[in-house]
Amino acid sequence: MVDYIPIQKQDRQSDIFLGDGGPIYGPFDFKIFDEDDVEVWTMADGEDFFSLQLSVLVLKQASLPLDSFTITFPAGQPVTTKIVVRSARQDSRAAGVRKGTGLDPDAMEKEFSKIATLMQEFRRDMNRAWLSDFGVPGLKLDANVADGDTLMKLGDRLTKGANALDIANAQQNAELAQEAAEDAAEIRDEVAALTAYNPVVRKFTTTNAGPYNMTVAIGTAAKLDVKLGGVLLDHDLYTVAGTNFTFLEDPGAGLPIEAVLRGDVRNVSDPADASVKIVSLDPGVVPYFDARYDARYEAKGGRTRGSFDPFVKGSTSAGTATYQSARGTWRQENGMVHFELELVWTGHTGIGDLTIGGLPKVSACLNSPVFMASSNIGFAGQDLQGTQLAKTTDVLLQTRYAGGGPTTPVPVATIGTLRLAGFYPADDNSDIAFVGDSVTYGKRPGVLETDTFRFKVQNALSWAIGYNGGVSGENASEGEARFAALLTAASPQAVCIMFGINDFYDPLPAATYKTKLQSMVAMAQGAGAKVTLCSPNATPDPAMIAGFGPWLTAVQDVGTTPGVIYVPVYEAFEAKRAVLSSGAYAALFADGIQHPGPTGHDLITATILATPGACRP
């Protein structure tokens, strides 16, 4: 009698079950012909999908053609690990069914049972496959679809769509655009509020100091603009009382007066004295308001025009002087301070280099030349020149020699006359400080200032003047020692910190490296600066490639500090090393070793600009 091998209706697959801490599991509710037919899939806690395990041992229990079995893992499986066991037989013909001139019933029985198991597995897996609805043709998946791509239907094909990361970036850009649109609408409304007013204009001819009656209540002098003989006067040259204004000094008779009383055009950020930011004036017309005022300056309630009191001082001993004239006026537009001053003095007691002080705003990180005319000031060179000194309110006088020789300071003159005009950048707290080692310093043979990532980032973002805080040879400990003084000198609104190469080679222990980075981040945030933290560029050096891991982990950990923007520069260089030839990778470096050349600085620049929020206030 032929042996019958029954095959029950089943999926030939276990339910999902959990590990019990041990390595051995089974038997299961289906049987197998061959141990190679078994697949074991697991998903550990925290993983997102099941993975096929290839190192699991499968053992049949009784050596029957169709037999129960157990599985054995190399190690015990945690109770949080999910497991699925299934049969996935790869069909073959290893035996015939003929016996002499007839058929072998036993062989046929076994072959039919194998076919039945294959059909069950086919049905099981088909239920997990893509199933088209009735009347819809099947679909073919294109070969060029990569991980992260979306799918689009094109006829009977599923073809490559947008990458999921690109979609996410597009969504983020859309959100940023929406925020920008909302900000623009808010600014538009503020500008409309500033420009929507009905001035009261009165014209007079002078007879004396006044009073002159505007016929409506004036309020404060800051709301009344007075032109005398076509010249707009400072508000402190006249007083107001009720509906009248009066000049402090008698202007004489016969001069035309045009007085413009503005309505209430203040907003919440205006100063308490109700002064309004008049940026520019056209000859012969009433003042108008320019919406391009500096928002950061406006938020502080400051004025953008006025007068100031300049003075002459010596660099060694300031001294005192008797002034016949000491006056100056200024205005600020788009972050630039424009000034004019006149100084006439006698009997000065100062010692040292002749310096003019008292400019209205501290300048940014640039020395700016000024225009000047002078008399009664002795000097040895060909002519005089003046320089407004960076981060000060001073102008230094120097003498210039013919033939391009070096300039020298001019000693304080006992008597003298100076008339100066100039302009300089003075965006309060608008600088970005780049702090690091020789890579941040940037300039070296083969690398111009215009090649450095500092230059390219600050010009690409176009919001600040960059401060070069890079010092060759420094590690994070040495950078941290000077960091507080740098914050005071640069007054940055943002800092970009990048150390690590010297820390590895010195070596500064990775734990100390991390502590020093944390200290600089804390100091910068305490000073109100937004922090961008970059990992250093990788190098072609095999020692650094093999051993930099602890330092990279340290900077990555500090990069997770709240409020810090982390830029993966090291990781970007490593990604390039993985796809470039050794020669092409070495070409990223000016010295072929560790200092980036122009293309290496381009890679740093691109990585920073691709990081949302990096090097921004």
C-alpha positions in Angstrom: 0.0 0.0 0.0 1.3 3.4 -0.9 2.3 5.7 2.0 0.1 8.8 2.1 1.7 12.1 3.1 -1.1 14.4 4.1 -0.8 18.2 3.7 -3.3 20.3 5.8 -4.6 23.7 4.7 -2.1 26.1 6.1 0.1 29.1 5.3 3.3 27.3 6.2 4.3 30.2 8.3 4.3 30.9 12.0 2.4 33.8 13.6 4.7 36.6 14.9 6.0 35.5 18.3 8.4 36.9 20.8 11.8 35.6 22.0 11.9 34.0 25.5 15.5 34.7 26.2 16.7 31.3 24.9 18.2 30.3 21.5 15.9 27.2 20.6 12.3 27.4 19.3 9.9 24.8 17.9 8.4 22.6 16.8 6.0 24.6 14.7 2.5 23.9 13.3 3.8 23.0 9.8 6.3 20.5 8.6 9.1 20.6 6.0 10.8 18.3 3.5 14.2 19.9 3.7 15.9 22.0 6.3 17.1 24.4 3.6 13.4 25.3 3.0 13.2 27.3 6.3 13.5 31.1 6.6 13.8 32.9 9.9 13.0 36.6 10.1 13.5 38.8 13.2 12.8 42.5 14.2 14.6 43.7 17.4 13.2 46.4 19.6 13.7 49.8 18.0 14.0 48.4 14.4 11.5 49.3 11.7 11.3 46.1 9.7 12.0 42.3 9.8 15.4 41.0 8.6 16.3 37.6 7.3 18.7 35.7 9.6 21.2 33.4 7.8 23.0 32.0 10.8 20.1 30.0 12.3 20.4 26.2 12.6 17.4 24.2 11.4 17.0 20.5 12.6 14.3 18.0 11.5 13.1 15.9 14.5 12.6 12.3 13.2 14.3 12.2 9.8 10.9 11.7 8.1 10.4 12.9 4.5 7.9 15.5 5.8 8.9 16.2 9.4 8.6 18.6 12.3 11.6 20.8 13.1 13.3 23.2 15.5 15.4 26.3 15.0 18.5 27.3 17.0 19.9 30.9 17.1 23.6 31.6 17.8 22.5 33.4 21.0 19.4 33.8 23.1 16.7 36.1 21.8 15.4 38.9 24.0 11.7 39.0 25.0 11.4 42.2 22.9 12.5 40.6 19.7 9.7 39.6 17.2 10.2 36.4 15.2 8.6 34.8 12.2 9.4 31.3 10.8 8.2 30.2 7.4 8.8 27.7 4.7 10.1 29.0 1.4 10.9 26.0 -0.7 13.0 26.3 -3.8 11.5 23.6 -6.1 13.7 20.9 -7.7 13.4 17.4 -9.2 15.9 15.2 -7.5 14.2 11.8 -8.0 12.1 10.1 -10.7 8.6 8.6 -10.3 9.0 5.7 -12.8 9.6 2.2 -11.5 10.5 -0.2 -14.3 7.8 0.2 -17.0 5.3 1.7 -14.5 5.1 4.5 -11.9 6.4 4.4 -8.3 3.4 5.3 -6.2 5.5 6.3 -3.2 7.6 8.7 -5.3 4.5 10.2 -6.9 2.9 10.6 -3.4 6.0 12.4 -2.2 6.2 14.6 -5.3 2.5 15.6 -5.1 3.0 16.5 -1.5 5.9 18.7 -2.4 3.9 20.4 -5.1 1.1 21.0 -2.6 3.5 22.7 -0.2 4.8 24.9 -3.0 1.3 25.9 -4.0 0.5 26.8 -0.4 3.6 29.0 -0.1 2.8 30.6 -3.5 -0.8 31.5 -2.3 0.6 32.8 1.0 3.1 35.1 -0.6 0.8 36.2 -3.4 -1.6 37.6 -0.7 1.3 39.8 0.4 2.1 41.0 -3.1 0.7 43.9 -5.1 -2.8 43.0 -6.3 -4.4 45.0 -9.2 -8.2 45.4 -9.1 -10.4 43.8 -11.6 -10.1 45.2 -15.1 -6.7 46.9 -14.2 -3.5 45.5 -15.8 -0.6 44.4 -13.7 2.2 46.9 -13.0 5.9 46.6 -13.7 8.4 48.4 -11.4 11.2 50.3 -13.2 14.8 49.2 -12.3 16.0 52.8 -11.5 13.9 53.2 -8.4 16.3 53.8 -5.4 15.9 53.9 -1.7 14.0 57.0 -0.6 12.3 57.5 -4.0 8.5 57.8 -4.3 6.6 55.9 -7.0 4.5 57.3 -9.9 2.2 55.3 -12.1 2.9 55.7 -15.8 0.7 53.4 -17.9 1.5 49.9 -16.8 4.7 51.0 -15.1 5.6 52.2 -11.6 8.4 54.7 -12.3 10.7 56.8 -10.2 9.1 59.9 -8.5 10.5 62.6 -6.3 12.9 61.6 -3.5 11.4 61.7 0.0 14.2 63.9 1.2 13.7 66.4 -1.6 10.0 66.5 -0.8 10.8 67.2 2.9 13.2 70.0 1.9 10.6 71.4 -0.5 8.1 71.4 2.3 10.5 73.1 4.6 11.3 75.7 1.9 7.6 76.3 1.4 7.2 76.9 5.1 10.1 79.3 5.1 8.6 81.1 2.1 5.3 81.3 3.9 7.0 82.8 7.0 8.8 85.3 4.8 5.6 86.3 3.1 4.0 86.8 6.5 7.0 88.9 7.7 6.8 90.9 4.5 3.1 91.6 5.1 3.8 92.7 8.6 6.5 95.0 7.4 4.2 96.3 4.7 1.6 97.1 7.4 4.2 98.8 9.6 5.4 100.9 6.6 1.8 101.9 5.8 1.4 103.0 9.4 4.5 105.1 9.2 3.7 106.7 5.9 -0.1 107.3 6.5 -0.2 110.7 8.2 -1.5 114.2 7.4 1.2 116.8 8.2 0.3 120.4 9.1 2.5 122.7 7.0 2.9 126.4 7.9 5.1 129.0 6.2 6.5 132.1 7.8 9.2 134.8 7.3 11.5 135.5 10.2 11.3 138.7 12.2 13.0 137.5 15.3 13.4 134.4 17.4 9.6 134.0 17.7 7.3 132.6 18.8 5.7 131.3 15.6 2.1 129.9 15.8 1.3 126.6 14.1 -2.4 127.1 15.2 -2.6 123.4 16.4 -1.0 121.8 19.4 2.6 120.7 18.6 3.3 118.3 21.5 7.1 117.8 21.3 9.9 119.4 19.3 10.6 115.9 17.8 7.3 116.0 15.9 8.0 119.4 14.3 10.5 119.8 11.4 11.6 123.3 10.7 13.4 124.5 7.6 15.1 127.8 7.9 16.2 129.2 4.6 15.8 125.8 3.0 18.0 124.1 5.7 16.4 121.5 7.9 17.3 122.3 11.6 18.0 119.9 14.4 15.2 119.6 16.8 17.3 121.0 19.7 17.6 124.4 18.0 14.1 125.4 18.9 11.6 124.9 21.7 7.8 124.4 21.6 5.0 125.5 23.9 1.4 124.7 23.1 0.9 125.8 19.5 4.1 127.9 19.2 7.7 127.2 18.5 10.6 129.6 19.3 14.2 129.6 18.0 16.9 129.4 20.7 18.9 132.1 18.8 17.5 135.0 16.8 17.9 134.0 13.1 17.5 137.6 11.9 14.8 139.0 9.7 13.6 138.1 6.2 14.4 134.3 6.1 11.8 131.9 4.8 10.5 129.3 7.4 8.7 126.1 6.4 7.4 124.2 9.5 5.9 120.7 9.2 4.0 119.2 12.1 3.7 115.5 11.7 0.8 113.5 13.0 1.2 110.7 15.5 3.2 108.2 13.5 4.9 106.3 16.3 4.7 102.5 16.7 5.5 100.5 19.8 9.3 100.4 19.0 9.7 104.2 18.8 11.6 106.0 21.6 9.7 107.5 24.5 10.3 111.0 23.3 8.2 110.3 20.1 11.1 111.1 17.8 10.6 109.7 14.3 13.3 108.2 12.0 13.7 110.7 9.2 16.2 109.1 6.9 16.5 111.4 3.9 15.2 114.7 2.6 14.7 116.0 -0.9 15.4 119.7 -1.4 12.3 121.8 -1.4 9.8 119.2 -0.2 8.5 118.1 3.1 10.3 115.1 4.9 9.3 111.6 4.0 9.9 108.4 5.9 12.0 105.6 4.4 11.1 102.0 5.4 14.7 100.8 4.9 15.7 101.7 8.5 17.7 99.1 10.4 15.2 96.9 12.2 17.7 95.9 14.9 18.5 99.6 15.6 14.8 100.5 15.5 14.0 97.8 18.1 16.4 99.4 20.5 14.4 102.7 20.3 17.5 104.6 18.9 17.6 107.7 16.7 19.0 107.5 13.2 20.1 111.2 12.9 21.2 113.9 15.1 24.1 116.1 16.3 27.2 115.1 18.3 30.1 116.9 20.1 33.5 115.9 18.7 36.7 116.6 20.5 40.5 116.4 20.0 42.6 114.2 22.3 46.1 112.8 22.6 46.7 109.1 22.5 49.1 109.2 25.5 47.3 111.9 27.5 43.9 113.1 26.3 44.4 116.7 27.6 42.0 119.6 27.3 41.5 122.4 24.8 39.7 125.7 24.3 37.3 125.3 21.4 36.1 128.0 19.1 33.9 125.5 17.3 33.2 121.8 18.1 30.2 120.5 16.3 29.0 117.5 14.2 26.0 116.1 12.6 25.2 112.5 11.6 22.6 110.2 10.1 22.3 106.4 9.8 21.0 104.6 6.7 21.1 100.9 6.0 23.7 100.4 8.7 26.0 103.1 7.4 26.8 106.2 9.6 27.4 109.4 7.6 29.0 112.2 9.6 30.4 115.7 9.2 32.3 117.6 11.9 34.2 120.9 12.4 36.8 121.5 15.1 38.7 124.8 15.8 40.8 124.8 19.0 43.5 126.6 20.8 45.8 125.8 23.7 45.5 122.0 23.6 47.4 120.2 26.5 47.2 116.6 25.1 50.2 114.4 24.5 50.7 111.7 21.8 49.0 111.0 18.5 46.3 113.4 17.4 42.9 111.6 17.6 39.4 112.9 17.1 36.8 111.3 19.4 33.1 111.5 20.0 31.6 110.0 16.8 28.0 108.9 17.5 28.3 105.2 16.8 30.9 102.5 17.4 32.1 101.2 14.0 32.1 97.7 12.8 35.2 95.6 12.0 36.7 97.9 9.4 39.1 100.9 9.3 37.4 103.5 7.1 39.1 106.5 5.4 37.6 110.0 5.9 37.7 113.2 3.8 39.3 116.1 5.6 40.6 119.7 5.3 43.0 121.2 7.9 45.0 124.3 8.8 47.6 125.2 11.5 48.5 121.5 12.0 52.1 120.6 11.5 53.2 117.4 9.9 56.3 116.0 8.3 54.9 114.1 5.2 53.3 115.0 2.0 49.7 115.4 3.3 47.3 114.4 6.0 44.9 111.6 6.0 42.3 110.4 8.5 41.1 106.9 9.4 38.0 106.0 11.4 39.3 103.1 13.5 37.4 99.8 13.7 35.4 99.1 16.8 35.8 102.7 18.1 34.3 106.1 17.9 37.7 107.7 17.0 39.4 109.1 13.9 43.2 108.9 13.9 45.2 111.5 11.9 48.3 110.3 10.0 50.7 111.8 7.6 51.4 110.2 4.2 54.7 110.3 2.4 55.4 110.5 -1.4 56.6 107.3 -3.0 54.3 105.0 -1.1 56.1 104.9 2.2 54.4 103.9 5.5 52.2 106.4 7.2 53.0 107.8 10.7 50.7 109.4 13.3 50.5 113.2 13.7 51.3 114.6 17.1 48.6 116.7 18.9 48.7 120.3 17.7 48.4 123.2 20.2 46.1 125.0 17.8 44.3 123.7 14.7 41.3 123.6 12.4 39.9 120.3 11.1 36.8 119.7 8.9 36.0 116.0 8.3 33.3 114.1 6.5 33.0 110.4 6.1 30.9 107.3 6.5 31.5 103.9 8.1 29.5 100.7 8.8 28.0 100.5 12.3 25.4 97.7 12.4 25.1 97.1 16.1 25.8 93.4 16.9 25.6 92.5 13.2 29.0 90.7 12.9 29.5 87.0 12.6 32.7 85.7 14.3 34.4 82.7 12.7 36.5 81.0 15.5 38.9 78.2 14.9 42.4 77.1 13.8 44.4 77.6 10.6 41.5 76.2 8.5 39.3 79.0 9.8 42.1 81.6 9.4 42.2 80.3 5.8 44.8 82.3 4.0 48.0 80.4 3.0 50.0 79.7 -0.2 47.4 78.8 -2.9 44.4 80.1 -0.8 43.4 83.7 -1.1 41.1 85.5 1.3 38.4 85.3 -1.4 38.9 81.5 -1.5 38.1 80.9 2.2 34.9 79.5 3.4 34.6 82.5 5.8 34.5 85.0 2.9 32.1 82.9 0.8 29.7 82.2 3.6 29.4 85.8 4.8 28.9 87.0 1.2 26.4 84.3 0.4 24.3 85.1 3.4 24.7 88.9 3.0 23.6 89.8 6.5 26.8 90.5 8.4 30.5 91.6 8.4 32.7 88.6 9.1 35.3 88.6 11.9 38.3 86.3 11.3 38.9 84.6 14.7 41.1 81.8 13.3 44.5 81.3 14.8 46.9 78.8 13.2 48.0 75.9 15.4 45.4 76.3 18.0 43.3 73.5 19.6 40.0 74.0 21.4 41.6 74.6 24.8 43.7 77.5 23.4 40.6 78.8 21.5 38.5 78.7 24.7 41.2 80.7 26.6 40.7 83.7 24.2 37.0 83.3 23.5 35.6 85.7 26.1 37.9 88.5 24.8 36.9 87.7 21.2 33.2 88.0 22.1 33.9 91.4 23.7 36.0 92.6 20.7 33.7 91.4 17.9 30.3 91.8 19.7 28.9 89.1 17.2 25.3 88.2 16.7 26.4 84.8 15.5 29.5 82.7 15.9 30.8 79.8 13.9 33.2 77.5 15.8 35.4 74.8 14.2 38.2 73.1 16.0 39.4 69.4 16.0 42.4 68.8 13.8 45.0 70.1 16.2 43.1 68.6 19.1 43.7 65.2 17.5 47.3 65.6 16.6 48.5 67.4 19.8 46.7 65.4 21.2 44.1 67.1 23.4 42.0 64.3 25.0 38.6 63.9 23.4 36.9 64.5 26.7 38.8 67.8 27.2 38.0 68.8 23.6 34.3 68.2 24.3 34.5 70.3 27.6 36.2 73.2 25.9 33.6 73.2 23.0 30.8 73.2 25.6 32.4 76.2 27.4 32.6 78.2 24.2 29.0 77.4 23.3 27.9 78.5 26.8 29.9 81.8 26.6 28.5 82.6 23.2 24.9 81.9 24.1 25.4 83.9 27.3 26.5 86.8 25.2 23.3 86.5 23.0 25.1 85.0 20.0 23.6 82.2 17.8 26.0 79.3 17.7 27.0 77.2 14.6 29.3 74.3 15.5 31.2 72.6 12.7 33.1 69.4 12.9 36.5 69.9 11.3 37.3 68.8 7.8 38.6 65.3 7.4 42.1 64.7 5.9 43.8 62.1 3.7 46.0 61.1 6.7 45.4 57.4 7.5 46.1 58.0 11.2 43.3 60.6 11.4 41.0 58.4 9.3 41.5 55.5 11.7 41.6 57.3 15.0 39.4 60.5 14.9 36.3 58.7 16.0 36.3 59.9 19.7 36.8 63.5 18.7 34.1 63.3 16.1 31.7 61.8 18.6 32.5 64.6 21.1 31.8 67.4 18.6 28.6 65.7 17.4 27.4 65.4 21.1 28.0 69.1 21.7 26.2 69.8 18.4 23.0 68.5 20.0 23.0 71.3 22.6 19.7 73.2 22.5 20.1 76.3 20.3 23.2 75.0 18.5 23.3 74.4 14.7 25.6 71.5 13.9 27.3 71.4 10.5 28.7 68.0 9.5 31.9 69.2 7.7 34.0 66.1 8.6 31.2 63.8 7.5 31.0 65.7 4.1 34.7 65.2 3.5 34.5 61.5 4.4 31.6 61.2 1.9 33.8 62.7 -0.8 36.7 60.4 0.2 34.4 57.4 -0.3 33.7 58.2 -4.0 36.8 60.1 -5.2 40.1 58.6 -6.2 43.0 59.2 -3.7 44.4 61.8 -6.1 41.1 63.7 -6.6 40.5 63.7 -2.8 44.0 65.0 -2.1 43.2 67.9 -4.6 40.8 69.2 -2.0 43.8 70.2 0.1 46.2 73.1 -0.5 49.1 71.1 1.0 47.8 67.6 0.1 47.7 66.9 3.9 45.1 68.7 6.0 44.6 72.4 5.0 41.8 72.8 2.5 42.5 74.5 -0.8 40.0 76.5 -2.8 37.9 73.4 -3.7 38.1 72.2 -0.1 36.8 75.6 1.2 34.0 75.3 -1.5 33.0 72.0 0.1 32.9 73.5 3.6 30.9 76.5 2.2 28.4 74.2 0.5 28.0 72.1 3.7 27.3 75.2 5.8 24.9 76.8 3.4 23.0 73.5 3.0 22.4 73.4 6.8 19.3 75.2 7.8 20.0 78.1 10.2 23.8 77.8 10.0 25.8 81.1 10.4 22.5 83.0 10.8 21.4 85.2 13.7 
